[in-house]
């Protein structure tokens, strides 16, 4: 079988798509957990309760100051030493959520700090509770402000998902590496790269639509 032929590419495509499925699972579960976590941590970072703010500052500092690869290794290989054991996929998602939650927290904190204090005072006049103010007035404006930065992190997340190979998960890049080593050709990696580009293009399109959706907050 010629290694640049359509027949060869068709033969390895299913394994690459299977790897891409795992990549997307890591991506979606990470976003599902890290975005709400980032919002909650950012609210805590803006609180006047200093002990909570100090704890959250340390969390953000640790997550942003150490490599995600190291965090993956600690969660999967280190935590079992103290009796905490995660399956491979859950370990990956756990590490990714806490890592990206810290980055999203900093982004949302910047967005919250950019909101004029008069917005909060106006909400008090309308007799809105704190959480009503956050949900109905502040968060929609913050989303508009932070979408570009969130978009950058979302794209990074797609690429960072390849790090799960270190704990033995069969993601897209690992599937490409296996085929490359077996068949001694770069074609599988080139195909994996093309799939990554398609995934990133899809995310870029969706983020553009979301930004347009919130454009009325300009």
Secondary structure as UniProt FT lines:
FT   TURN            3..4
FT   HELIX           6..45
FT   HELIX           50..65
FT   HELIX           68..73
FT   HELIX           74..78
FT   HELIX           79..82
FT   HELIX           88..113
FT   HELIX           117..125
FT   TURN            126..127
FT   HELIX           130..133
FT   HELIX           134..138
FT   HELIX           139..160
FT   HELIX           161..167
FT   HELIX           172..183
FT   HELIX           187..213
FT   HELIX           215..217
//
